Amino acid sequence: MNTPICDFVRGYAAAELTRFHMPGHKGKSAGAGSPGMEDPEDSRSRIQALDITEIEGADVLYDSHDMIRESEENAAKLFGSARTVYSTEGSSLCIRAMLFLARMYAEMRGRRASVAAGRNAHRVFLEAAALLDIDVQWMGTGENLLRCHVTAENLEQMFRDPETAPAAVYITSPDYLGNETDIRPLSEICRKNGAILLVDNAHGAYLKYLEKSRHPMDCGADLCCDSAHKTLPVLTGGAYLHASKDCTESLIPLMERAMALFASTSPSWLILQSLDAMNAMLADDYPARIRKTAKKIKIMKQNLVENGWSLTGDEELKLTICPKGKGFTGTELGNRLREKGVVCEFADPDYLVMMVTPENEETELERLGNVLLRMPARLPICSAPPAPGIARPVFSPREVLFRPLERVPVESSLGRILASPSVSCPPAVPIVICGERIDENALNLFRYYGIKYCDVIKTA
């Protein structure tokens, strides 16, 4: 498979032209006056030589007709989509674009702009819904803050009343802990009721390349986003917005417009090259490497369970440990691993998440397994996180967005109305939704997750 973006940029860099255009580094290292950076052969200089802008001969992201469009079409073939559009600003940009397309879909059909969503949606979903004035109907049962189990029965209920039926449905799968949702029955319900299905697949780009694809494009989603940088060897910020071949044709021409509405007009050409180069890897042996790594992780998981570790999640390349049965909090286990030179993706009081890709060498997997298997067991920790509740909404996220706010200590927030998501990233799942009143349950969750301050609507 060809790599038109990479080929163009490398050719431009090799021509050694004098650059009177952006970026300001002009394709060179820091230059004179910057000790240690004068060598034109240093790695920084080589990187900057490949960092360009939309010069003559280059294509324009979100108005593509040439090399970017060709590269995106290569990606679409690999993922089996009707259209794939690149993002250099992660899945966050793609989520905003999907909400815009959902709004447009509702407008085209004379329906109110309403989306039914699992409550573990990323905070970007909330912010986009507020900006686009989309009503959100929450669904699913929350086992904990990070997991929201959306079933076909949950979704059927959302369509019982035609007056309140959503125009789109939004789910997060896989979630941060590696739990996957069965997308196919949800897709069937959406099609039966004239709604489109949007999937935040930020953690699942590699799902396409397992022995049997579990990618949303193959399971009935209309639109989905993949953070290529999370599970594929792509630079941070590289992501895809996919439209399926079953997606309504009226939305596909709007995809670039939807991305451009929220995107920077200065996309990173380094990230674009990284996405372009990934196509060639996926067309070569990288899928086989993904499957080989998945088999290794399956064996590792079996060994850990046999040695008393408790695991959760369905994802084949994500290792999510529930360490309290061994006498550790996730945070403490993460610190223990770091002391041994192993850094996790995420740890909180209840979980520790490790994200694995084929770039993790055999010796690295062995080190991780050995550290965990040699960890001495202690008395189990029996405490459980506070159950997530659903606070009482007072205002919509849209109404709250433009109201004055003030930051207060969590201990002084009881009864106040939350004005912005009080979360850290990762995993950026809101404890309370903007516009909801903070109750005792929310306070307990704030305390449990170590949140000291929150933003509330300012009172007169």
Helices and strands as residue ranges (DSSP letters): H 4-14, H 43-49, H 67-79, E 83-87, H 90-108, E 114-118, H 123-131, E 135-139, E 141-144, E 147-149, H 152-158, E 168-172, H 183-192, E 196-200, G 205-209, G 216-218, E 223-226, H 228-231, E 239-243, G 252-254, H 255-262, H 269-282, H 286-306, E 310-312, E 318-322, G 323-326, H 330-339, E 346-347, E 352-355, H 362-373, H 397-401, E 405-409, G 410-412, H 440-448, E 453-457
